[in-house]
Amino acid sequence: MSPPVPPELNDLHCFTETNGIITSTMIDVPGYRVVKVLGAVYGLTVRTRNIAAGLTMLIKAIAGGELKWFTNLMYNARNDAISRLVQECESRGGNAVIALRFDAGEIGGGFAQVCAYGTACVIEKIDDKLPEYPQLVRGPGPSRA
C-alpha cells in the first residue's frame, strides 16, 4: 500500500493543471484517434533549495526518513513542467499530449531540473460508447494566468 499524499501537497489535481489538455504516457488514447501530430513539446523548470531548508534537511537526512520539503519541491517542479508543456501544446492548437515522459536531475550546486516532454497532437473520439474524457470537455473553469 502506498503512503498517503502529504496534505501540504495540495496542487496535485491533474485536471486543473492540464487546462483541458489530456496528457497520457501511452502512445494512444483508447476510443480516440490521433488526427494531427503537432510535434514534440517540452516543459522545463530549474529549482534550488534555500540555505536554511538545505541545512534542516541535512540534519533530517542523518536521522533518516522522507525529506518532505524536498518532496514538495519536486512535486511543484513537476507541476510547473507539465503546465509549460500544456501551454506549448495549446499554442500549437493541440488538445492532447501523448507519450508523456519526465526527466529529472541535478545540475550541480544544489540545483534540480525537471523536464516534461511528449508529442502534442489533436485527437478525436471514434467510439461513441465511451464517455467523454473530462479533460477534453471545455467548460468554465479557472483561467490560466
C-alpha positions in Angstrom: 0.0 0.0 0.0 1.4 3.4 -1.0 1.8 6.1 1.7 -0.9 8.9 1.7 -0.2 12.1 -0.2 1.0 14.7 2.4 -1.6 17.4 3.0 0.9 20.2 2.0 0.9 18.8 -1.5 -2.4 20.3 -2.4 -1.7 21.1 -6.0 -1.8 17.5 -7.4 -5.1 17.8 -9.3 -4.2 16.5 -12.8 -7.3 18.0 -14.5 -6.7 21.6 -13.3 -3.1 21.6 -14.2 -3.7 20.5 -17.8 -6.3 23.2 -18.6 -8.4 20.8 -20.7 -5.4 19.1 -22.5 -5.3 15.4 -21.9 -1.9 14.1 -21.0 -1.0 10.4 -21.4 2.1 8.3 -21.0 0.6 5.9 -23.6 1.1 6.4 -27.3 -2.6 6.5 -27.9 -5.9 7.3 -26.1 -8.4 4.4 -26.1 -11.5 5.3 -28.1 -9.8 8.3 -29.8 -7.6 8.6 -32.8 -4.7 11.0 -33.5 -5.8 13.1 -36.4 -2.8 15.5 -36.4 0.6 15.4 -34.9 2.0 18.8 -33.9 5.4 17.8 -32.8 7.4 17.4 -29.6 6.6 19.8 -26.7 8.6 20.5 -23.6 8.2 22.0 -20.2 11.3 22.7 -18.2 11.9 24.2 -14.7 15.0 24.5 -12.6 14.7 24.8 -8.8 17.1 25.4 -5.9 16.6 25.0 -2.2 17.3 27.8 0.2 20.3 27.5 2.6 18.1 27.2 5.7 16.0 24.4 4.3 19.1 22.7 3.0 20.7 22.7 6.5 17.5 21.5 8.1 17.2 18.7 5.5 20.8 17.7 6.1 20.1 17.2 9.8 16.9 15.2 8.8 18.9 13.1 6.4 21.2 12.0 9.2 18.2 10.7 11.2 16.6 9.1 8.1 13.1 9.3 6.7 11.4 11.2 3.9 12.6 14.7 3.3 9.1 16.2 2.8 10.3 19.7 1.9 12.2 18.3 -1.0 9.3 16.0 -2.0 7.1 19.1 -2.1 9.7 21.0 -4.1 9.8 18.1 -6.7 6.0 17.9 -6.9 5.9 21.6 -7.6 8.6 21.4 -10.1 6.8 18.6 -11.9 3.6 20.6 -12.0 5.4 23.6 -13.4 7.0 21.5 -16.1 3.6 20.0 -17.0 2.0 23.5 -17.1 4.7 24.7 -19.5 4.3 21.6 -21.7 0.5 22.1 -21.8 0.9 25.8 -22.7 3.2 24.8 -25.6 0.6 22.2 -26.8 -2.2 24.8 -26.6 -0.2 27.4 -28.5 0.1 24.8 -31.4 -3.6 24.1 -31.3 -3.4 20.7 -29.7 -5.8 19.0 -27.3 -3.6 16.2 -26.1 0.0 15.2 -25.3 0.8 11.5 -25.8 4.0 9.6 -24.9 4.5 12.0 -21.9 7.7 11.5 -20.1 9.7 13.1 -17.3 13.4 13.6 -16.8 14.9 15.0 -13.6 18.4 15.5 -12.5 20.8 17.6 -10.6 22.6 20.4 -12.4 25.2 20.9 -9.6 25.4 23.3 -6.7 22.0 22.3 -5.3 20.0 22.9 -8.5 17.5 20.4 -9.7 15.9 20.3 -13.1 12.6 18.7 -14.2 11.7 18.3 -17.8 8.3 17.1 -19.1 8.2 16.1 -22.8 5.8 14.4 -25.2 4.1 14.6 -28.5 1.4 17.3 -29.0 -1.5 16.2 -31.1 -5.1 16.7 -32.0 -7.3 13.7 -31.1 -10.9 13.0 -31.9 -13.4 10.5 -30.5 -14.1 7.4 -32.6 -16.1 5.3 -30.1 -19.3 6.9 -29.2 -20.0 4.3 -26.5 -17.1 5.7 -24.4 -17.7 8.6 -22.1 -16.1 11.9 -22.9 -12.8 12.4 -21.0 -13.3 15.2 -18.6 -10.1 16.9 -19.7 -11.5 17.2 -23.3 -14.8 18.8 -22.3 -14.1 22.6 -22.5 -16.2 24.4 -20.0 -16.0 27.2 -17.4 -13.1 26.8 -15.1 -10.2 28.6 -13.6 -8.4 30.6 -16.1 -4.6 30.3 -16.7 -2.7 33.4 -15.6 
